[in-house]
Amino acid sequence: MQDVIIIGCGVIGAACAYELSKYDVSVTVLEKSNDVANGTTKANSAIVHAGYDPMPGTKMAKLNVDGNRMMGEICKKLDIPFKRIGSHVLAFSEKEMETVHELYRRGTENGVPDMKILTGDEVRKMEPNISEDVVGSLYAPSAGIISPWELTLAMIETAVRNGTNLQLEAPVTAIKKKDGIFHVTTPKGEFTASIIINAAGNHAENIHEMIGVKEFTIQPCRGEYYLLDKSEGTRVGSVVFQCPSERGKGILVAPTVHGNLIVGPDSVNVDDPDDTSNTAAGLDYVRKMATLSVPSISFRDNIRNFAGIRANHSGDDFLIGESKTVEGFYNIAGIKSPGLSSAPAIALEAVDYVNSKFELKKKESYCDSRTRIKFKELSDEEKAEIIKKNPLYGRVICRCETVTEGEIVDAIHSPVPPTTINGVKRRVGAGMGRCQGGFCAPRVQEILSRELGVDMEEILMDGPGSYILTGRTKGGNAE
Ligand SMILES: Cc1cc2nc3c(=O)[nH]c(=O)nc-3n(C[C@H](O)[C@H](O)[C@H](O)COP(=O)(O)OP(=O)(O)OC[C@H]3O[C@@H](n4cnc5c(N)ncnc54)[C@H](O)[C@@H]3O)c2cc1C
């Protein structure tokens, strides 16, 4: 019996586990996939928003600005790439300048620091590749870029090192409450707890309905992207948005923390919460709109397309709080953008809730740090030293990103180990370069097979069923 069960290990479930692991409370995290961060958290714009977009007075506004403020310290402690590079919301007309002024007013009320309204010439001085048609922008220096899956991994890894029980491949299929205790059914057995935190993203509605009457409906909404090669990574130096509309925050162009250029997303409602397919129409729209902001983007240098699914619902705010019908059942649902930016602050709300039931006490010994060896960032002397200690660091597996066998083996034996090729990619970057794993994926497959003691045929590309040697990697039996 646990004190708390968290359902879902995207950035929200991981942030809750991380914050709760600082206290004397037992926590189990149940995740249906074979890895963490395998839902919306791995496929979004990766922006830590400044917080001028949400309406003042909403939870979203407060949690976005608080989350943004907390992000720097968390990323430093847990060794996660995060760069506060600032953002522009571009205006192409005097009418759009009215929106820019409205966002400035909202941002001021929300507590966003140091915003400025710029003229077109001032924008182009900062961003020379911006269109001549731009007449001004809202500049917010506190916006940043991050690696969403590395943030999630770092938080859950730290939680696990401090006692959290993480169960992967544990989809929740039923929940019952008897004598004040929740009984949660998964293929891995039954788990029991006094409190449930529902952080199941696009599936939060189904999880809630397993125990209570319907209180909200999630409308999945897909956004498609281009990810361009590093040769395009300096096309802009900050996050470049367009004015928001009812279709979302507008198409953005931004560098990534790994040095690429990200362009997207569109916004299309879909029936299937897991439908992350790309479409010609969606990508055409993204390309056309992005070119309005930055005409010189070279889409020939595109290395990957992907799509993420927003957990939209009918309201304008996050749905955070105890279920109206079931005591002890805490929903963190409808966490659309800026959910990633808000995650650290959302987790503090969850801690307050658990504290209201248990009176939490801080753990006496807690390890709140994490470091990793990133071979390519070492000096020549450090490289020689580490190869002497462990010759696996002398064997480069991913040539595009200079990732060594030593780093891959370390990851496979970490507290939240990868078991798939994309799991290795998310942890150490092997396969993230221009060839997108064309060269290194078979090597990574061999290493996974050897270290995990399983046959090569059993190694998956990514989600359950994505066999490489014996099945389809896209559509069909892939997740
Ligand atoms: C196109 C797009 C762009 C975005 N851009 C940004 C941005 O730039 N900045 C920003 O702040 N936010 C952004 N967001 C929002 C952000 O990505 C989300 O708010 C955040 O990732 C939500 O995290 P989550 O943990 O709630 O959901 P998820 O990451 O989807 O995690 C939910 C987890 O629950 C698991 N699960 C589901 N059902 C079950 C079950 N039955 N049993 C066990 N586990 C289950 C899933 O496998 C999944 O791992 C964007 C979103 C999209 C779609």
The ligand as an ORCA input file, in Angstrom:
! r2SCAN-3c Opt
* xyz 0 1
  C       1.873     20.733    -30.486
  C       2.158     21.061    -29.052
  C       3.038     22.090    -28.723
  C       3.281     22.418    -27.393
  N       4.239     23.330    -27.102
  C       4.483     23.651    -25.814
  C       5.501     24.575    -25.479
  O       6.264     25.030    -26.318
  N       5.637     24.937    -24.186
  C       4.828     24.447    -23.209
  O       4.953     24.869    -22.073
  N       3.915     23.491    -23.486
  C       3.740     23.074    -24.757
  N       2.827     22.116    -25.064
  C       2.105     21.468    -23.969
  C       2.950     20.399    -23.288
  O       3.589     19.589    -24.238
  C       2.024     19.572    -22.415
  O       1.338     20.444    -21.558
  C       2.752     18.547    -21.576
  O       3.647     17.785    -22.337
  C       1.709     17.648    -20.940
  O       2.350     16.690    -20.169
  P       1.534     15.538    -19.482
  O       2.477     14.852    -18.566
  O       0.262     16.087    -18.924
  O       1.048     14.602    -20.683
  P       1.823     13.437    -21.445
  O       3.200     13.798    -21.770
  O       0.955     13.017    -22.584
  O       1.903     12.295    -20.360
  C       0.793     11.515    -20.008
  C       1.302     10.125    -19.740
  O       0.229      9.323    -19.271
  C       0.406      8.016    -19.777
  N      -0.864      7.300    -19.721
  C      -1.972      7.506    -20.476
  N      -2.924      6.608    -20.163
  C      -2.420      5.824    -19.175
  C      -2.919      4.698    -18.445
  N      -4.132      4.188    -18.680
  N      -2.128      4.142    -17.501
  C      -0.880      4.625    -17.254
  N      -0.356      5.669    -17.942
  C      -1.113      6.264    -18.881
  C       0.890      8.256    -21.197
  O       1.545      7.122    -21.730
  C       1.813      9.452    -21.014
  O       3.156      9.071    -20.815
  C       2.594     21.732    -26.373
  C       1.741     20.678    -26.696
  C       1.556     20.319    -28.024
  C       0.725     19.151    -28.367
*
